[in-house]
């Protein structure tokens, strides 16, 4: 059976950033099992689209998510990023308990 996921790497990166805004790109890459370069490209996409704001703090970056923005796509335009993240992080917390 092939290895696949319901969530794209972009969505998984948003979930990671929501849980660890101080996470490094290499941490995101390791968590998503992708290369550092791909993690950089995904965070750059999310930043360019306005979903993620990157703030420099010393030698590190801190990320924040603009939760009020609508989910990209035609089917889910009624939902905001924050609503989707709340749904997915609540599900993760329930599974781990």
Secondary structure, DSSP 8 states (H G I E B T S, - for coil): -----SS-HHHHHHHHHHH-TT--HHHHHHHHT--HHHHHHHHHHHHHTTSEEEEEETTEEEEEE-TTSB-SSSSSTTSBHHHHHHHHHHHHHHHH-
